[in-house]
Amino acid sequence: MRTRMLALVAASGAVVLAAAALPASALPASAPPAQDSGAPSEGTVGAAELLDRVRTCRRISHGMYRTDQGGPAKIPVCGTKRAVFWTADMDIDCDGRTTAVCNRKKDPSFQPGTAFQTSAGKPLDSSTLPYIVVPGPGPLWKYADHGIKGGAVAAVIHDDKVLYAVVGDTGPTGIIGEASYAAAKRLGIDPDPKSGGTASEVTYILFRDSSVSPVEDHEAAVAEGEALARKFVAGD
């Protein structure tokens, strides 16, 4: 499991959710390299529908998170009856199973374990499984107290795309905004663990009391996520 967050090469200010319309965040000083556009959105619930439901924030964290070590603390965790959410950057988690793209050579900070495991008790495979990273339990927020656990379903939104993922790893207690290599690639974000990621405009919506079993079954995550997202946008 990750105990630190790599700073993005092009890190810039993160979007802050407020009790009004979300402000636009600053663009990186220089444009990142062109990336593959990734897979199309999953399911039939659109990004705009989901984002409309998280335009206002009822803060449930006891303070604000940073997106990178040493950066400003500006990101709250917000909550509704059905979900918790935040909008931040995306750093790349390449931990877990050793593969051709996730290993100590590709990622000097690589760790061979993840906080949550497969049904066979093995580390998750960041290169193939879309998962997100939640901050480890700490003074700001404890995810388990709000119906979130390993294998919980999340909708991740970036650049008008929706990706369904599971909660697969934990990170530093004061930093937020990280997802697996596979999650980034599917969203059209550079998945390189050293220089990839994106500095802002990623929204993470985690559905309370949800779970996928086995956690490595992405098709099950999509099916469950679609059903939960439909109820969420309907306001049920």
Phi, psi and omega in degrees: 000152187279136177246003178210168179236127178289135176287136177287145178300321182253034184300137176216185184301143181263156178288139178250129174280132179230181182279015176223192180302142181292133178285153175287142180265161181290145177280155176301155182297328177224145184291139178288166178300150179299138182238160171300142184289352178077185179284158175291168178303148179264140179078188185248355177278122186281158178300318182297322179297314181292316181296328178296331182277350181239028180285336177244153186237123165259102188292130177246349174279156183275001178188196183252150178262157170264155174268339177212154180302128179087352179279172180291147178270103187227355190256115175270154166266128185248161183216150169232181179299324186260342190209164166240152185203161174203160174237125187208205175267189169223110167269163187258122173265115180247017182285171178105220183300136177285124181224181181296332183254345179235102182198177184293334178286319181284327184227103182302338180260016182303138174233136188281002180238161172234156183299327180239149188242171176288176178296341178266007179078020180259158175300150177292159180257101182298332185286340183238337184256119174290115175219162178244164180249130175256150177299140176299154180303132182199190184294338181282319187191144175237108188301324183295335180287352183237028174077022180247134179214175175300134183089357176298152184269139178227146169256125180247128187238129177204133175053046178066015177250146176244129176236134174264135184218176175242161172283116188238345184205166175240156182232197179302153184287345183243007184235144183222153176106075182204146179208169185289162175310312183295322179297313180299314183299318180294333179270002180079020178261140178304118184270004182301125185292341180266321186235000185270202184089185177217147190280346184191182172064038171241124179253130181247119178243115183253126184273126182297144174057029177256161176196153175239132178222121001286152185299334182277001181273093183294324178299322177293323178296321179294314181298314180292319180297319179299315180295317180291321179295320179298318177293322182296314182287337178282348179080015179288000000 
